[in-house]
Each structure stands twice: as structure tokens, then as C-alpha cells.
Amino acid sequence: MPQAVPVKVFNTGFVSDFVQYRQSCPGQSCPGKVRGRRSCGERAGAALVVLCALVAILAGCLPGVIGAAQAQENASQEAGRRRAALDRLPEDAAQRLFGLTASPAPAPGRAIGSYTRGCLAGGVALPPDGANWQVMRPSRNRAWGHPALIEFIQRLAVTAHGAGWPGLLVGDIAQPRGGPMLTGHASHQLGIEADLWLTPMPDRRLSAAERDDMPATNLVAANGDDVDPAAWRSQHRKLLEAAARSPGVARIFVNAAIKRALCREAAGERDREWLRRIRPSWGHNFHFHVRLYCPRGESECQNQPDPGPGDGCAELAWWFTDEAKHPKPGPPRKPLRVADLPPACAALVSR
């Protein structure tokens, strides 16, 4: 890791965010300058050797790296990515089988597996319109979720409206049966994660064409060091705080610049516990990514370990180094096969 980053900033929550994506990117080595140095251990001690490898995992596998740059792409851009994916994926690729399944599996809601290797039975579609939300990018058919997540979005829309947010623009949730997505995200597989735009909902109903093509608001300044003061509003903090304080939320991924702004605005406040659940990631300039805990009683669903203690603000320094802002990509990921997922997932795409 960069010398400027003290060991103490890597608490258990930071490491857990790396480990969660280990399955998606096996075999990667230290990225960027770290890979070219004499030895991570010689530089920072044996304990950081493990973290050095985990940085590589994060560089290739966090939701911001894989999906955030694509999350707001319009319908024609997404269609091009889908065609390219179908051209290269093997016939038994899980991305192909789950990505081309257009309807949910009729069953009670059930999240199966982990956030990055799993599927969804009994998916429910979020209605395209609610009093305080509108579903974006409808042509993707990704507004499906576990009933617990659909209820969460509806509750948050009401709570956020009461805090001054005009309404939610809802991006990708999950495919009808969850599973690996044909394009974009490494997670979003269980139906308990959602991308919520940082663009306020307009005061009118958008047409289907507008929802597929309307650009989203970029909250991050061009240099990546902070939020753009021309775009950032106090309502953004209220929205993110309302989401982070909501029952059932495990993590919220945002751009590190947004986390920096939240830490600054909450400085001196006694109750900063909600900041612990706001995790920095690459991308996420245009939306925030909500991840819920596994629904209670669903033993086939695997939670990620909780973030460590503290508000996470002391962990931010590394994210603004050149190495973090310009990570070198790892090798392409191997496509997941259905056999790589829990056995119950195979039944969802063999019907």
C-alpha cells in the first residue's frame, strides 16, 4: 500500500469489503505501483502483504469498478454492451442464462448464496411509478427484487421525501431471477441491492424514452478530490443519511469524494454511527448502491461481515492518492458458470 496510508486505517470493515469480492476475481496480484515494488512486505510489514493482494481484488471487483461506469448508460449504449457480451460468453455462462431470463421464478421470496454468487427466487417487480419514485432504464428489465428490498425502497421513498428529497429515481436492482448480470455489476445477484440515483426526481412523470436516455447528475468534481459544489446540495446528505439509518441496511457504497463531504458536514456531531455504513468505492458518482442484510430466516443467504467500529472517515486518505484514483485493471474475469453458483440456482434457469 502507499506509504502515506497508516496500517490503522484498514479496519475490519475495510478488509471485509475486499474479501467480499474475492470469489469474482481469483488470481489477481497487487495493482499499479505496488506490483512493481521490491515487496509489499519489505515496505509495510508482513501484515500488509495480505492487504496488498486485497487491494488488487478491490480494484477489479468492487461494484464501483465493474458496474458504476455503466449504470447510467442509455438504452443504445446498454444494447451494444449486451450484444458484445452475448457474442463472447459461452453457452453455459451464468450471465447469459440469468440475463436472458425475462420472468421471475414463481415461489416465495428467497435470496440464495452470496452477493456476488447467488440468485433470487420469488422476485417481485418494483412498480414503474409510485408517489415518490420512478423506475429508470426500464428497457433493462432490472427492477426485480426480493420482497424485502421492494418494501425498503417504498419506505425510503416516503422517508426521504419527508426529509426534503423530491423522490427516488431507481436504477438497477436485479434481474428477474437475480444471478450474475449480463452487463455491469458483479453483485446485485440476490435481489437485496439497488442503485438509487443522486438526481432528484422531476416534478412530472417521465416517459419510457426519457427514463431510458435521461442523463444522471455527476456529484464529483473533475479532479475526483471532492464533490462538485455546483451539484452537491444539503438534500444529498439528508437522503444518504436517511438511507444509512434505515433498518436492514448493511452498507451503502458511494464515491470516496461523497464520503469525504459527508464526513466534513457531520464533523462535530455526536451521532455519527450512520457514517459507518457509508463505504467508499470507485465510481458511484451518479448513484449510491444500497445493500441490505439477508432477510431474516433465510439460511441460504450469506451476509457480508459488518464494517468495523468507527465512522470510517479516517480510512479515506488512500482513496485520493494517484494509485487509488487511477487503478490499473487486472486481467479479464472468467465468466461464471451456473455450476459456480449454489445448487439451488441451477433449478431457476433450467425450468
MOZIWO-V35654 format. One record per residue. RES is the residue in three letters. PSI is psi in whole degrees, -180 to 180 (* if undefined). OMEGA is omega in whole degrees, 0 to 359 (none if undefined). D_CENTER is the distance of its C-alpha to the mean C-alpha in Angstrom with 1 decimal. Layout:
# MOZIWO-V35654
[[RES	PSI	OMEGA	D_CENTER] [RES	PSI	OMEGA	D_CENTER]]
This chain:
# MOZIWO-V35654
[[MET	160	178	23.6] [PRO	144	183	25.1] [GLN	-29	184	28.2] [ALA	-13	183	27.2] [VAL	113	179	24.5] [PRO	153	181	26.3] [VAL	-36	189	25.6] [LYS	-17	182	25.1] [VAL	-17	183	21.8] [PHE	80	179	20.0] [ASN	179	186	20.0] [THR	-30	178	18.9] [GLY	-38	179	15.4] [PHE	-47	180	14.9] [VAL	-39	180	16.3] [SER	-36	178	14.4] [ASP	-31	174	11.0] [PHE	-51	189	13.0] [VAL	-34	182	14.6] [GLN	-31	185	11.8] [TYR	9	182	11.3] [ARG	-38	183	15.1] [GLN	-28	185	15.8] [SER	-22	186	14.0] [CYS	64	179	16.0] [PRO	148	169	19.4] [GLY	6	180	22.1] [GLN	152	178	20.6] [SER	-178	183	22.6] [CYS	136	184	22.3] [PRO	166	168	21.1] [GLY	-137	185	23.1] [LYS	-30	183	26.0] [VAL	-40	183	25.4] [ARG	-30	184	26.3] [GLY	-6	181	29.5] [ARG	167	180	30.8] [ARG	-51	183	33.6] [SER	134	175	31.4] [CYS	-37	181	28.5] [GLY	-40	179	30.7] [GLU	-32	183	33.6] [ARG	-44	192	31.6] [ALA	6	180	29.8] [GLY	156	186	31.1] [ALA	-32	182	30.4] [ALA	-31	183	27.6] [LEU	-8	175	25.5] [VAL	-45	179	26.1] [VAL	-44	181	23.5] [LEU	-33	178	21.0] [CYS	-45	177	22.0] [ALA	-37	181	20.9] [LEU	-31	175	17.6] [VAL	-41	178	16.9] [ALA	-40	178	17.5] [ILE	-48	181	15.0] [LEU	-39	183	12.3] [ALA	-30	181	13.6] [GLY	-9	194	13.2] [CYS	-14	179	10.3] [LEU	155	183	7.3] [PRO	-30	180	4.2] [GLY	-35	183	6.2] [VAL	-44	187	9.3] [ILE	-43	191	9.1] [GLY	-24	192	7.5] [ALA	-36	181	7.6] [ALA	-22	183	11.4] [GLN	-13	191	11.9] [ALA	-33	182	10.0] [GLN	6	181	13.1] [GLU	148	183	15.7] [ASN	-179	188	18.7] [ALA	-42	182	20.3] [SER	-38	177	22.6] [GLN	-43	179	20.1] [GLU	-40	179	17.9] [ALA	-39	177	21.2] [GLY	-41	178	22.1] [ARG	-39	179	19.0] [ARG	-45	179	19.7] [ARG	-44	181	23.3] [ALA	-40	180	22.6] [ALA	-44	181	20.4] [LEU	-32	178	23.1] [ASP	-31	187	25.8] [ARG	-22	186	24.4] [LEU	140	174	23.0] [PRO	162	185	25.6] [GLU	-30	182	26.8] [ASP	14	179	25.4] [ALA	135	179	21.9] [ALA	-35	178	19.4] [GLN	-41	180	17.4] [ARG	-49	186	20.7] [LEU	-45	178	21.8] [PHE	-35	182	18.8] [GLY	-25	180	18.0] [LEU	-1	177	21.6] [THR	121	191	22.0] [ALA	-5	183	22.4] [SER	158	182	23.1] [PRO	164	174	21.9] [ALA	119	182	23.7] [PRO	112	183	26.3] [ALA	166	170	26.0] [PRO	151	180	24.9] [GLY	131	185	21.2] [ARG	117	176	20.1] [ALA	128	188	16.9] [ILE	120	175	18.0] [GLY	-153	182	16.8] [SER	171	182	13.6] [TYR	-29	183	9.9] [THR	-2	175	10.6] [ARG	86	183	14.2] [GLY	-165	182	15.1] [CYS	-180	187	16.1] [LEU	125	169	17.0] [ALA	149	177	20.6] [GLY	35	179	21.9] [GLY	146	179	19.0] [VAL	139	179	19.8] [ALA	133	170	19.2] [LEU	127	178	18.3] [PRO	144	183	21.5] [PRO	-29	184	21.2] [ASP	138	170	22.9] [GLY	174	180	23.3] [ALA	-33	185	25.2] [ASN	25	176	22.2] [TRP	158	170	19.5] [GLN	139	180	19.4] [VAL	129	180	17.3] [MET	162	179	16.4] [ARG	52	185	16.7] [PRO	-26	182	18.8] [SER	-16	180	20.1] [ARG	-21	182	17.0] [ASN	48	181	17.7] [ARG	31	180	14.1] [ALA	25	182	15.0] [TRP	143	180	15.6] [GLY	169	171	14.6] [HIS	144	179	16.3] [PRO	-33	180	18.9] [ALA	-38	179	17.5] [LEU	-41	179	14.3] [ILE	-43	177	16.6] [GLU	-39	179	18.9] [PHE	-48	181	16.3] [ILE	-43	180	15.3] [GLN	-40	178	19.1] [ARG	-44	181	19.9] [LEU	-37	179	17.4] [ALA	-40	179	18.8] [VAL	-46	181	22.2] [THR	-46	182	21.5] [ALA	-38	178	19.9] [HIS	-40	178	22.8] [GLY	-23	178	25.1] [ALA	5	176	23.7] [GLY	4	178	24.3] [TRP	128	187	21.3] [PRO	-32	181	22.8] [GLY	159	184	20.2] [LEU	136	165	16.7] [LEU	115	190	15.7] [VAL	121	178	13.3] [GLY	-142	184	11.2] [ASP	134	171	9.8] [ILE	-80	177	9.9] [ALA	167	173	11.5] [GLN	167	185	14.7] [PRO	-35	178	17.9] [ARG	25	180	18.1] [GLY	-140	179	14.5] [GLY	175	179	14.6] [PRO	137	182	13.3] [MET	148	180	12.8] [LEU	-35	176	15.7] [THR	150	171	13.8] [GLY	-122	197	10.4] [HIS	147	169	7.4] [ALA	-27	179	8.3] [SER	-140	183	6.8] [HIS	28	187	7.4] [GLN	-18	186	10.9] [LEU	-6	183	12.4] [GLY	18	179	12.1] [ILE	27	175	10.8] [GLU	150	180	7.3] [ALA	146	171	7.5] [ASP	123	179	6.9] [LEU	124	185	10.0] [TRP	150	175	12.0] [LEU	14	173	13.8] [THR	127	178	16.9] [PRO	145	177	19.4] [MET	132	177	20.6] [PRO	165	181	24.0] [ASP	28	176	27.1] [ARG	166	177	27.8] [ARG	126	179	26.4] [LEU	147	175	24.9] [SER	166	178	26.3] [ALA	-40	180	24.4] [ALA	-41	178	25.0] [GLU	-40	181	23.8] [ARG	-31	179	20.5] [ASP	-23	188	20.1] [ASP	-13	183	21.2] [MET	130	177	20.7] [PRO	154	178	19.0] [ALA	164	181	16.4] [THR	128	175	17.3] [ASN	117	183	16.3] [LEU	-7	188	16.6] [VAL	137	179	16.9] [ALA	158	185	20.5] [ALA	-33	181	21.5] [ASN	-4	177	22.1] [GLY	2	186	18.6] [ASP	-18	184	20.4] [ASP	176	175	19.9] [VAL	158	177	19.0] [ASP	115	184	21.3] [PRO	-21	178	24.0] [ALA	-18	182	24.9] [ALA	-31	185	21.6] [TRP	134	178	20.5] [ARG	159	178	22.1] [SER	-27	179	22.8] [GLN	-27	177	21.2] [HIS	-44	178	17.7] [ARG	-43	181	18.3] [LYS	-40	179	19.7] [LEU	-49	182	16.8] [LEU	-38	178	14.2] [GLU	-42	178	16.9] [ALA	-40	179	17.6] [ALA	-45	183	14.1] [ALA	-28	179	14.1] [ARG	-7	185	17.6] [SER	139	178	17.1] [PRO	141	177	18.2] [GLY	-8	182	15.9] [VAL	126	178	12.8] [ALA	-45	181	11.7] [ARG	156	169	9.1] [ILE	122	179	7.6] [PHE	130	176	5.8] [VAL	165	172	8.2] [ASN	146	182	10.5] [ALA	-32	178	13.2] [ALA	-34	178	15.8] [ILE	-41	176	14.5] [LYS	-40	178	14.5] [ARG	-44	179	18.0] [ALA	-40	179	19.2] [LEU	-42	178	18.2] [CYS	-42	181	20.0] [ARG	-45	184	22.9] [GLU	-27	180	23.3] [ALA	3	181	23.2] [ALA	133	178	25.7] [GLY	-12	179	28.7] [GLU	144	182	27.3] [ARG	-43	184	28.1] [ASP	95	179	25.1] [ARG	14	183	22.0] [GLU	-35	182	20.5] [TRP	-27	180	17.6] [LEU	-24	180	16.5] [ARG	-33	182	15.9] [ARG	-9	178	12.8] [ILE	112	188	11.4] [ARG	134	179	9.9] [PRO	147	178	10.4] [SER	164	173	8.5] [TRP	158	182	9.8] [GLY	-146	179	9.4] [HIS	36	173	8.0] [ASN	-28	190	11.7] [PHE	-22	183	11.8] [HIS	166	170	9.2] [PHE	151	188	7.3] [HIS	115	180	4.3] [VAL	131	176	6.7] [ARG	122	177	7.3] [LEU	159	167	11.0] [TYR	160	173	13.6] [CYS	140	177	15.4] [PRO	142	184	18.1] [ARG	135	176	21.3] [GLY	-2	181	23.8] [GLU	93	189	21.6] [SER	-19	179	22.6] [GLU	-10	182	21.0] [CYS	136	185	17.5] [GLN	115	176	16.4] [ASN	155	169	14.7] [GLN	143	176	13.2] [PRO	147	181	15.8] [ASP	153	171	15.6] [PRO	154	179	15.2] [GLY	179	181	18.7] [PRO	160	179	21.2] [GLY	169	184	21.3] [ASP	-5	178	19.2] [GLY	-3	184	17.5] [CYS	-30	180	19.2] [ALA	-11	182	21.5] [GLU	-1	193	18.8] [LEU	-20	190	18.0] [ALA	-44	184	21.0] [TRP	-31	184	19.8] [TRP	-16	182	16.9] [PHE	12	172	19.7] [THR	163	179	21.8] [ASP	-37	180	22.5] [GLU	-42	181	21.2] [ALA	-37	183	17.7] [LYS	-21	180	17.8] [HIS	64	183	19.2] [PRO	144	176	17.9] [LYS	132	183	19.9] [PRO	148	174	18.2] [GLY	-177	178	19.0] [PRO	158	180	20.8] [PRO	144	177	19.3] [ARG	143	172	17.6] [LYS	139	179	20.0] [PRO	139	174	19.3] [LEU	137	171	18.6] [ARG	160	177	21.7] [VAL	-33	179	22.0] [ALA	-18	177	24.0] [ASP	-12	182	21.0] [LEU	168	175	19.5] [PRO	146	183	21.2] [PRO	-34	181	24.6] [ALA	-21	180	24.0] [CYS	-33	181	21.4] [ALA	-36	180	24.3] [ALA	-25	183	26.2] [LEU	-21	180	23.7] [VAL	10	177	24.2] [SER	0	181	27.9] [ARG	*	none	29.1]]
